[in-house]
Amino acid sequence: MTTANYPSVYLRKGRDEAVRRFHPWIFSGAIERIEGQANEGDPVRLFAHDGTLLGCGFFEGGSIAVRMLSFGTSITDFDAFFVEKIEQAYRLRQALGLIQPAPEAGAHRNNVYRLVHGEGDGVSGLVIDVYGDTAVLQAHSTGVYHHIERIAEAVVKVCKGEVTAVFDKSSATLPDPSIASVGDRFLIGKSTAQPVYENGLQILPDWLRGQKTGFFIDQRDNRRLVGQYASGRRVLNMFCYSGGFSLYALQGGAEEVVSVDSSARALSLVEHNVALNFGDTIAGGRHEGVVADAFEYLKGIAYGAFDLIVLDPPAFAKKRSALKNALNGYRKLNALALERLAPGSFLFTYSCSQAVSPEDFRLAVLTASVQAGRSVRILQQLGQATDHPVSIYHPEGEYLKGLFLYVE
Ligand code: SAH
């Protein structure tokens, strides 16, 4: 199909402002008419009311009706398009020092990184995470999924010799999972999960059965920060998943680290990872793993038992409609921790709900501080790791928010 054959989507008068400022989402309410038959996932050309070409994107048909891929021009060659986007993304990760696979990189050794972060890398609906020699793809849109094999080839081409296997894990992220009728699978090569390196620490990713693509890469910079302030502290890592924060705290000289998650499978990953780095699952008596509900566990701990707590819960608000309940959840959780921390403690608290703004989250933690009656100071405001860039034109991409607090 040449671009002239792409269906043409015309916007209502005055509804072209956001897309002219490079916002990549076209909402269904902004569309006046469509010329030609646009099916979900098809490439379409987008026009302003006066007929000016605004760009090209994938038709999605939902409330986000079109995800833009180019602005001002159309796309003729999708092979070249994906190679170019992935090359740009790879160069940024290189510039950030995140591609350090060789053993001699030592403490800097790093071969786990997010290669493509959706809109932040100019491809709305696509996530690519690299775990050593394996890239894991997740399509969040039908249009992207239609090109998944081409994307896999582009990754291997760009990450020359480094990535040799590409796994598609889109069944959990597609708006309509039935289009992934073949299920999750290797698109190129084959591999089994091997430990990867993050800042010199070893971690076993679990892309087959694990959450997201197998690991929470977005917390890398925050984990390093925890490691920096953990020396001599009694650390509680709540919602630990595979224990990333625990590893950095142990490495940073924590006196004691307790990792808590409601999933027994997560805890077995933590113990595996602790043993990989510190010789045994208890790190010479400094580490303990607990399977428990976070709220129940926090209620049961004594005042002053910990002087560094990490709270990294799953998204409490998956949708805007759930915002009020989510804020209540963050308030309760933070109050439980704030009421129990020893004087002179650090609290690292996060929200990964996209629907919760940094201001909302801060207000929830403020309310928790009032409820706990503690003196609380903000030391730093935190966000997602540098390989999860946010397009300045797409503030919705800033989903991970955190506060580094000092509690007296
Ligand atoms: N901090 C982790 C990522 C956390 S993901 C990291 O850096 O890798 C959220 C985790 O919370 C998941 O592992 C999930 O099993 C766990 N979880 C969800 N609800 C929970 C609850 N009520 N109590 C304890 N853990 C819970």
Residues whose N, C-alpha, C, O or C-beta is under 5 A from the ligand:
A	BS01	SAH	F216 Q219 M238 F239 C240 Y241 S242 G243 G244 F245 V260 D261 S262 S263 A266 A292 D293 A294 D312 P313 P314
